Amino acid sequence: MTRPASRPRILFITPYLPSVSGGGAQLRIRASLEALAATGEVHLLLCNAAQDGRVQIEVEAPFQPLVCSVTALSAVMQAKPAIWASQLRPSALRKLLCLAWVTTGRINRATRKQSAELVAAVRANTCVERFDLVFAMQAHWAALVSPALAQLLRPGGVSMLDWDAAEAPAMRAIAARSRFGSQPLQFLSAWANVLKLQFHEQALLRRWQHALYASPMDVDYFRRRSPGSKLYCLVNTVGMPELRPDAAGRAGTAPQVVFVASMSYWPNNLGILMFLRDIWPAVRAAQPHAELKVVGRGPSSELKSFDGRDGVAVVGEVASVEPFYRGADVAIAPMQFSVGSAIKILEALAYGTPLVGFELSTIRHGLCDGVHAAVAKNKVDFEQKLIGLLQDADARQRLAQAGRAYVQQRFARDSVVRDFRTYLDGALARPEPHVHPASAKNGWQ
C-alpha cells in the first residue's frame, strides 16, 4: 500500500507479529499497530531471536495494509553470530553483573558493534535513514535498542516504550519468598536481580521520552519512581463476542470451572499448580461432581500429571477458546503475581463468564469485588468465593452481566485505539530533544 511521503515514519519494535487470534501480548500489539498505522508509515523490527532468519516472514492478511516492511532481528544475528554472541550466549560474568531478568525475557543492552549492525539492517530494509517515532514493545527489547536510538531517530523525533506492566514489584515479591537459610544462592540471586532491574527501569525511563502501561497501578508506581516522566495508560483491549446463554441455564449439570491461559508463561503455571494443590480439593469436597478444564498451550509435565484426576482435564492448546467459556459456570484467574497483560481476565468477562481471581491480578483492571467479579484476598477466600458462585446461579448471572458491561465500557478496542491515536498525534506535534535531560546520569550513553 502506497502512502504519502509526508506521513510520519514509525519504527515499531515488537517481539511478535500482530495476530487476530493471538494471546495478550499479540492483542496489545494489534491495538498499538492500528493506532500507529493510522498516524504514520509503520515499519516493524521483529525482535524474536528464536525466529529462523532464513524463513520468510508472513504478516497476516488483515494487517498487511498496515505494515510497510519487516526487519527480522534473527536474520541480523544469524548473519554475524560472532558480533551477537553476548546476546545469543551471554557469559556467566555478564549474566551476573549486567543482565536483569523479567517475566518476558532478559534485559541485555546491545554493544556498539551490535547497535551499528542493527541500524544498518533497519536502514537497508526500510530505506528510511531516520524515523519520526521509535516505538518499542516490552522493556528488554527497548533496552536492546536504546544505544541505537540516537542513530534511529531524526532530530526532534519521539521515542515511546510500552512496558505493559511493572516488573520490579513482582520480582520483589518472588525474592521475598526465598529464604537465605535454606536456599542462599537463590535468595542472593533473586535480590540481585531486583536491584539490577530497578537500575534498568530508571535508566529506561530517562532514555525513552514516553512510557506506556496497561494499568493505572503501573502508572502510579512509575510516577513515584520518576516524577518528571511522560506516562500514559494504554489499557489492554479485547473483542466482544455475542452474549452467552445466561448462567442459570446450566442448572442440573455438573458444575464447570475453566482456566484459559498460556501455560508456558510461568505466573500462569505457578498459579494453576497452586490452585490444584491448595484450593481445588476443598472445592471438590463441597461440589463432588465439579469439573475443571485447563486450556492453553505449553502445559508443564507437572501440570499434565493432574489430567484425569479429581475432575481435572488438562486440555492444552485449542483452535478456539469459545466453547470452553460458553460451557463454563465460572472462570478462574489464580495468578498470584501482578504481571503481564492478564488478558485472560478481560476475555472471560467479555464472554459473560463470571470470574474468581486474586486481588493482585484483578486490581490491574479495576475490578470491584461483588460488582464485576469475585475478588479473593487469599487462598481460603478464593475457595469460599468459588464454591459460593458454583452454588448460586443468580449471583453468577449478576456478575456475568456486570463484568461484561464493564469490559465493553472500558476495554473496547475501537475507543482505546482512538484515544491512543490522539495521544500519538499530540506527541508528534510537540517535538522534543532526542535524549531526556536526566539521561546523562544513567550510564547508557
Order of alpha helices (4+ residues) and beta strands (2+ residues): beta-alpha-beta-beta-alpha-alpha-alpha-beta-beta-alpha-beta-alpha-alpha-beta-alpha-alpha-beta-alpha-beta-beta-alpha-alpha-beta-alpha-beta-alpha-beta-alpha-beta-alpha-beta-alpha-alpha-alpha
